[in-house]
Amino acid sequence: MASKKAPEKSTKRDKREDKKDRAEKRLSFFSPQTSKPEKGRSDIDAAMNRSSSGEEEQHSMTLPPSDPLPQIQEYMNMALDKQFEKIKQEIHLQVQDLRTDFLALAFRVKTNEEKIENLTMMDLIHKDNIKQYDMKIDIIEQKLADIEDQSRRLNLRIRGIAESISKDQLEKYLKEYLLQIGIYQKDQTIVWERCHRTMKPANLPSETPRDIMIYCLDLRTKEKILKAYREATPQEPFLNIKIFPDLSYHTRMKRRQYAHLTEILRQKQIRYRWAFPVKIILTYEYKTWTLDSPENLRKWLIEHKITEAANS
């Protein structure tokens, strides 16, 4: 029994010593070396030194002998400087091209401004010339209209006689009408030189009869017929007959511009008459005014407080 227990004790002792040695090795590895190392410890340090020296030799073979960062930085700076110079030259060339384009554009703008200024001056000159030409044309039209009106001064235009009245019956029909209004006497000679129907205007409805033109022997007879027509009361079969002085187209258009104003004059019983070139001569409160345009007539109505002119 004693021989079996002795080896067990020795093995337990060996295990405890091994654990103690391993613990001391751990402590010696992490603790600072202040005392002289023991034999086992010196062997471990020698092995670690050899391994570290081998690593240093290996590093010394792979890494360059000096720090490469300054060289890399210098290389990068040189490359950046070259690229910067290249970009700078390109920008300089592009700026020169832009400057050339801007100068050319400025020259074109200046040239166009000068042309526009010249065209503006020419336009103003042409507008003034056109105004002068319009005034001259208006004067010429007035003179031509006056000449045409002078050639028609003895004519009377009669409207409202049916087309059923033939050419042979026309003269007899007109004599009966003039006899009714007190102009023509049975034993009196004829008061006109000729009478006939006019050409039918293109815009005149088909059922509307054509006008009849009478050429009087003198101006006194013409005025007498017009006065009798205005004062007479028509009877059958002459109710639809209307008599007008024969005027040129230009004069009729000019007088039509006064239409709404002459209506006011008639409503207010203000006497007026027409003159040539187209103008109105009116008498009001024992005074006479000559007005040569619708604007002047409108101003005259406003000045004399005829309020209907404001609504016209």
C-alpha positions as CSV (number, residue, x, y, z in Angstrom):
1,M,0.0,0.0,0.0
2,A,2.9,2.3,0.8
3,S,4.5,1.6,-2.5
4,K,1.4,2.6,-4.5
5,K,0.8,6.0,-2.7
6,A,4.4,7.3,-3.1
7,P,4.2,7.8,-6.9
8,E,0.9,9.6,-6.6
9,K,2.3,12.2,-4.2
10,S,5.3,12.8,-6.5
11,T,3.0,13.4,-9.5
12,K,0.9,15.8,-7.6
13,R,4.0,17.7,-6.5
14,D,5.2,17.8,-10.1
15,K,2.0,19.2,-11.2
16,R,2.0,21.9,-8.6
17,E,5.5,22.9,-9.6
18,D,4.6,23.0,-13.2
19,K,1.7,25.3,-12.5
20,K,4.0,27.5,-10.3
21,D,6.6,27.7,-13.1
22,R,4.0,28.6,-15.7
23,A,2.5,31.3,-13.4
24,E,6.0,32.8,-12.8
25,K,6.6,32.8,-16.5
26,R,3.4,34.7,-17.1
27,L,4.2,37.2,-14.4
28,S,7.8,37.7,-15.7
29,F,6.4,38.4,-19.2
30,F,4.1,41.2,-18.0
31,S,6.2,42.6,-15.1
32,P,9.1,45.0,-15.8
33,Q,12.6,43.6,-15.7
34,T,14.1,45.3,-12.6
35,S,16.1,42.3,-11.4
36,K,18.6,40.0,-13.1
37,P,16.7,37.3,-14.9
38,E,17.0,33.8,-14.0
39,K,18.3,31.1,-16.2
40,G,15.0,29.9,-17.7
41,R,14.0,33.5,-18.1
42,S,17.2,34.5,-19.9
43,D,16.6,31.7,-22.4
44,I,13.1,33.0,-23.2
45,D,14.5,36.5,-23.6
46,A,17.3,35.3,-25.9
47,A,14.7,33.5,-28.0
48,M,12.5,36.6,-28.2
49,N,15.5,38.8,-29.1
50,R,16.4,36.4,-31.9
51,S,12.9,36.5,-33.2
52,S,12.7,40.3,-33.0
53,S,16.1,40.6,-34.8
54,G,14.8,38.3,-37.5
55,E,11.7,40.4,-38.0
56,E,13.9,43.5,-38.1
57,E,16.1,41.9,-40.8
58,Q,13.0,41.0,-42.7
59,H,11.6,44.5,-42.5
60,S,15.0,45.9,-43.5
61,M,14.8,43.9,-46.6
62,T,11.2,45.0,-47.6
63,L,11.1,48.7,-46.6
64,P,13.4,51.4,-48.1
65,P,16.2,52.6,-45.9
66,S,14.5,56.1,-45.5
67,D,10.9,57.4,-45.0
68,P,9.1,57.6,-48.5
69,L,6.5,60.1,-47.5
70,P,8.5,63.3,-48.3
71,Q,9.4,61.9,-51.7
72,I,5.8,61.0,-52.4
73,Q,4.6,64.4,-51.3
74,E,7.2,66.1,-53.5
75,Y,6.2,64.0,-56.5
76,M,2.5,64.8,-55.8
77,N,3.4,68.5,-55.6
78,M,5.3,68.5,-58.8
79,A,2.4,66.7,-60.6
80,L,-0.1,69.1,-59.2
81,D,2.0,72.1,-60.2
82,K,2.3,70.8,-63.8
83,Q,-1.5,70.1,-63.9
84,F,-2.2,73.6,-62.5
85,E,0.1,75.2,-65.1
86,K,-1.7,73.3,-67.8
87,I,-5.1,74.3,-66.6
88,K,-3.9,77.9,-66.2
89,Q,-2.7,78.0,-69.8
90,E,-6.0,76.5,-71.1
91,I,-8.0,79.1,-69.0
92,H,-5.8,81.9,-70.4
93,L,-6.4,80.8,-74.0
94,Q,-10.1,80.5,-73.4
95,V,-10.3,83.9,-71.7
96,Q,-8.4,85.4,-74.7
97,D,-11.0,83.7,-77.1
98,L,-13.8,85.1,-74.9
99,R,-12.2,88.5,-74.9
100,T,-12.0,88.4,-78.7
101,D,-15.6,87.3,-79.0
102,F,-16.8,90.0,-76.6
103,L,-14.9,92.7,-78.5
104,A,-16.5,91.5,-81.8
105,L,-19.9,91.4,-80.1
106,A,-19.4,94.9,-78.7
107,F,-18.5,96.1,-82.1
108,R,-21.6,94.5,-83.6
109,V,-23.8,95.9,-80.8
110,K,-22.4,99.4,-81.4
111,T,-22.9,99.1,-85.2
112,N,-26.5,97.9,-84.7
113,E,-27.2,100.7,-82.2
114,E,-25.9,103.2,-84.8
115,K,-28.1,101.6,-87.4
116,I,-31.1,101.6,-85.1
117,E,-30.5,105.3,-84.3
118,N,-30.3,106.1,-88.0
119,L,-33.4,104.1,-88.7
120,T,-35.2,105.9,-85.9
121,M,-34.3,109.2,-87.3
122,M,-35.3,108.1,-90.8
123,D,-38.6,106.8,-89.4
124,L,-39.3,110.2,-87.7
125,I,-38.5,111.9,-91.0
126,H,-40.7,109.6,-92.9
127,K,-43.6,110.1,-90.4
128,D,-43.3,113.8,-90.8
129,N,-43.2,113.4,-94.6
130,I,-46.2,111.1,-94.5
131,K,-48.1,113.7,-92.4
132,Q,-47.3,116.4,-94.9
133,Y,-48.3,114.1,-97.8
134,D,-51.5,113.3,-96.1
135,M,-52.3,117.0,-95.7
136,K,-51.5,117.6,-99.3
137,I,-53.6,114.6,-100.4
138,D,-56.5,115.9,-98.3
139,I,-56.1,119.3,-99.9
140,I,-56.1,117.8,-103.4
141,E,-59.1,115.6,-102.5
142,Q,-61.0,118.7,-101.3
143,K,-60.1,120.6,-104.5
144,L,-61.2,117.7,-106.6
145,A,-64.4,117.3,-104.6
146,D,-65.0,121.1,-105.0
147,I,-64.5,120.9,-108.7
148,E,-66.9,117.9,-108.9
149,D,-69.5,119.6,-106.7
150,Q,-69.3,122.7,-108.9
151,S,-70.0,120.5,-111.9
152,R,-73.0,119.0,-110.0
153,R,-74.3,122.3,-108.5
154,L,-77.4,122.4,-110.7
155,N,-78.3,118.7,-110.2
156,L,-81.0,117.3,-107.9
157,R,-81.3,113.7,-106.9
158,I,-84.8,112.4,-106.4
159,R,-85.3,109.1,-104.5
160,G,-88.4,107.0,-104.0
161,I,-90.0,106.9,-107.5
162,A,-90.9,103.3,-108.4
163,E,-89.3,101.5,-111.3
164,S,-92.8,101.0,-112.7
165,I,-92.7,104.6,-113.9
166,S,-91.2,104.3,-117.3
167,K,-88.9,106.8,-119.0
168,D,-91.7,108.1,-121.1
169,Q,-93.9,108.6,-118.1
170,L,-91.2,110.1,-115.9
171,E,-91.3,113.7,-117.1
172,K,-95.1,113.8,-116.6
173,Y,-94.9,112.3,-113.2
174,L,-92.3,114.8,-112.0
175,K,-94.4,117.7,-113.4
176,E,-97.4,116.5,-111.3
177,Y,-95.2,116.3,-108.2
178,L,-93.8,119.9,-108.8
179,L,-97.3,121.1,-109.4
180,Q,-98.4,119.7,-106.1
181,I,-95.6,121.4,-104.1
182,G,-96.2,124.7,-105.9
183,I,-93.1,124.9,-108.1
184,Y,-94.5,124.1,-111.5
185,Q,-97.5,125.8,-113.1
186,K,-99.5,124.3,-115.9
187,D,-98.8,127.1,-118.3
188,Q,-95.2,127.3,-117.2
189,T,-92.3,126.1,-119.3
190,I,-90.2,123.1,-118.1
191,V,-87.9,123.9,-115.2
192,W,-85.1,121.4,-116.0
193,E,-82.9,120.6,-119.0
194,R,-83.0,116.8,-118.6
195,C,-84.0,114.0,-116.2
196,H,-83.0,110.4,-116.2
197,R,-82.4,107.4,-113.9
198,T,-78.9,106.9,-112.5
199,M,-76.8,103.7,-112.5
200,K,-77.8,101.2,-109.8
201,P,-75.1,100.8,-107.1
202,A,-73.7,97.3,-106.6
203,N,-74.8,97.2,-102.9
204,L,-78.3,98.5,-103.5
205,P,-81.1,95.9,-102.9
206,S,-82.9,94.7,-106.0
207,E,-86.3,96.0,-104.7
208,T,-85.0,99.5,-104.2
209,P,-85.7,101.8,-107.2
210,R,-82.9,103.8,-108.8
211,D,-82.5,107.5,-108.2
212,I,-83.6,110.1,-110.7
213,M,-81.2,112.9,-111.7
214,I,-82.6,116.3,-112.7
215,Y,-80.4,118.9,-114.3
216,C,-82.0,122.3,-113.5
217,L,-81.7,125.4,-115.8
218,D,-80.3,127.6,-113.1
219,L,-79.3,127.6,-109.4
220,R,-82.3,129.7,-108.3
221,T,-84.7,127.0,-109.6
222,K,-82.7,124.3,-107.8
223,E,-82.9,126.1,-104.5
224,K,-86.6,126.9,-105.0
225,I,-87.4,123.2,-105.5
226,L,-85.4,122.2,-102.4
227,K,-87.1,124.9,-100.3
228,A,-90.6,123.9,-101.5
229,Y,-89.8,120.2,-100.8
230,R,-88.7,121.0,-97.2
231,E,-91.8,123.1,-96.5
232,A,-94.5,121.1,-98.4
233,T,-96.6,118.3,-97.0
234,P,-96.5,115.4,-99.5
235,Q,-99.7,113.6,-100.5
236,E,-100.5,110.5,-102.4
237,P,-98.9,109.2,-104.6
238,F,-95.8,111.2,-103.7
239,L,-95.4,110.3,-100.0
240,N,-92.1,108.4,-100.4
241,I,-90.3,111.0,-102.6
242,K,-87.2,112.6,-101.2
243,I,-85.0,115.2,-102.9
244,F,-81.3,115.8,-102.2
245,P,-78.7,118.0,-103.8
246,D,-76.3,115.9,-106.0
247,L,-72.9,115.9,-104.2
248,S,-69.6,114.1,-104.8
249,Y,-68.7,111.0,-102.9
250,H,-66.0,112.8,-100.9
251,T,-68.5,115.5,-99.8
252,R,-71.1,113.0,-98.8
253,M,-68.6,111.1,-96.6
254,K,-67.4,114.3,-95.0
255,R,-70.9,115.4,-94.2
256,R,-71.7,112.0,-92.8
257,Q,-69.2,112.6,-90.1
258,Y,-71.3,115.5,-88.8
259,A,-74.5,113.5,-88.8
260,H,-74.9,112.9,-85.0
261,L,-74.0,116.6,-84.3
262,T,-76.4,118.1,-86.9
263,E,-79.1,116.0,-85.4
264,I,-78.5,117.9,-82.1
265,L,-78.6,121.2,-83.9
266,R,-82.0,120.3,-85.4
267,Q,-83.3,119.2,-82.0
268,K,-82.3,122.5,-80.5
269,Q,-83.6,124.4,-83.6
270,I,-80.2,125.9,-84.3
271,R,-80.1,127.1,-87.9
272,Y,-77.1,126.0,-89.9
273,R,-76.1,125.6,-93.6
274,W,-73.4,123.8,-95.5
275,A,-70.4,125.4,-97.2
276,F,-67.6,124.2,-99.4
277,P,-65.1,122.7,-98.8
278,V,-67.2,120.8,-96.2
279,K,-67.9,123.0,-93.2
280,I,-70.9,124.2,-91.2
281,I,-72.0,127.8,-90.9
282,L,-74.5,128.1,-88.0
283,T,-76.4,131.0,-86.4
284,Y,-77.0,131.1,-82.6
285,E,-78.0,134.0,-80.4
286,Y,-77.6,136.5,-83.3
287,K,-74.1,135.4,-83.9
288,T,-72.5,133.3,-86.8
289,W,-69.8,130.6,-86.4
290,T,-68.0,128.7,-89.2
291,L,-66.8,125.3,-88.0
292,D,-64.7,123.2,-90.4
293,S,-64.5,119.9,-88.5
294,P,-66.7,117.7,-86.3
295,E,-64.3,118.2,-83.4
296,N,-64.7,121.9,-83.6
297,L,-68.5,121.6,-83.7
298,R,-68.4,119.3,-80.7
299,K,-66.3,121.8,-78.7
300,W,-68.7,124.6,-79.7
301,L,-71.7,122.6,-78.4
302,I,-69.9,121.9,-75.1
303,E,-68.8,125.5,-74.7
304,H,-72.4,126.7,-75.2
305,K,-73.6,124.1,-72.6
306,I,-75.6,122.0,-75.1
307,T,-75.2,118.8,-73.0
308,E,-76.4,116.4,-75.7
309,A,-73.0,116.8,-77.3
310,A,-71.3,115.1,-74.4
311,N,-73.4,112.0,-75.0
312,S,-72.7,111.9,-78.7
